[in-house]
Structure formats: C-alpha cells, structure tokens
Amino acid sequence: MDTLLITVAIGEKYQKRYKALFYENHKSYAIKCGYDFKIVMDFLDKNNQHASFISLQKSLVCSQDFSQKYKKIIYVDADILFNIKTATPIHLLTENENIYIVDEYSQPTQDERLEIQQLNNWETTATDYYALAGLNLKTKSVLNTGLMIFNPAIHRKILEDIYIEAVWKGLNHPRGFHFEQSMIGYRFQKNNCWEKLSNTWNAIWMLQKLAPNNSINLLDFYAQNKAIHFAGNCDVHLIPWLLRKYYGNY
C-alpha cells in the first residue's frame, strides 16, 4: 500500500469522541480504498506539548519515519465523516504534485458565505480572515485544513517550515485553531502549491445549516457529499442517528 489515511486525536476527551463516532467510519473508508490507516494519539513534537499546538500536529505527518514509505498521505480531521457508499479513492484525484485542499469560502456558495459572515458579524473577506492572524494575503480563498492530500517526498519541507513558524507565533494565540488553519492556508497560497479539491470532500455542515435560505437537512446533506465536516461540533450528537438512517444496520 502506498497511500496512508491519517488523523490526529490527542487527549482523552477527543479520543473518546473519535472512537465513538468517527473511528469505524475512517477505518471503513481506508479498507474500501486499500489505504493504510493511522491515528496520531500523542504529540509528534515532544518538545512542544501544549494545547495550542494540538491541531498543528497535522503539519508534521510527512516528517515521521512511517511516512517515508508512502507516495500519498491523506490527512483528515477527527470530526469528518466519509460517505462510504459514494466516497471513491481520493488519491486518484491528484493529477499533479500540488497539495489538494478545499476552499471553504465557497461554501455553501460564495454569495451565501458572505451572507453568513455578515449575519454573524464575522470578517467578510478571505483577506480579512488571514489578517486576524496577522497575515497579509490578498485572496478570495480560505483553505480548510480538515482534509488535505500530501506527497511526503515533496511537501515535507513546506509543512515543517509552517510548523516552526506557527509554534513560534502561536502559543495561546487568540485565534485558536483558526491560527493553525490561517498559517497553513497562508503559506500554501503564498507558495502557490495547492490545488482546489471539490467541496464534496470536505462539506462543512455548520455553514450549510447557517445559510439564510437553507432547505436541506443533515441526512440529505450527507447523502449528496463524499465527506462532511462537523466543524464547531455542530449536530455531532446526531451522528449515530444519521448513520442508522442512511446505512440501516450500521
């Protein structure tokens, strides 16, 4: 096997939730696609074991000894649920040597996203999003780091550089996990090393639910996407019901 599916679940609270709601789903998707599967359950950088850096561990998955035997590494957050019926082997979508990642500022659509931002008094441009982390970037894209496809031989260096810079700046940063996402998305865009992945692979349920004219329920949203992201813990308690309803005896 030359492809690895990997996630990060550090801390008893997160590991318990991951085991109960997402583990079997991730394992099933890996088996379906013929991927190796690994869960990172402790800090990969033993010198910076602070809660501020938990989400940053994803930047180190290509730096580990185990990673060197893989041509592709698919990183997935521990709150993403694959649609086992429709999710095909995602590594086959990588046509070049860029990092594949979703632009969340196009969710649900660009116009709806602007409405969501305005209604919630959030920043209203992608440039402003990065500025909140002290980063100057003229862009219309906010890259969501919940699912990314790497080539470790090519992308190890940029990910390590991001990690070093983020650790230096990010201790107790007020942006929390948004700081990690900002640092990664900023560098990918500055280095022009990313490719847009279809939103169906990282469809954020909270954004769909917040859309002013939303008319789709969680079950239909899951059915029409290949993987949905329960960012912000939005309706995570409904996952057991969702799986029973969609798959029957799950």
Secondary structure, DSSP 8 states (H G I E B T S, - for coil): --EEEEEE--SHHHHHHHHHHTHHHHHHHHHHHT-EEEEE-S-SSTT---GGGTGGGGGGTTSSGGGGG-SEEEEE-TTEEE-TTT---GGGG--SSSEEEEEGGGSS-HHHHHHHHHHTT---SHHHHHHTTT-----S--EEEEEEEE-HHHHHHHHHHHHHHHHHHHTT-TTTHHHHHHHHHHHHHHTT-EEE--GGGSEEHHHHHHSTT----HHHHHHTSSEEE-GGGTTGGGHHHHHHHHHS--
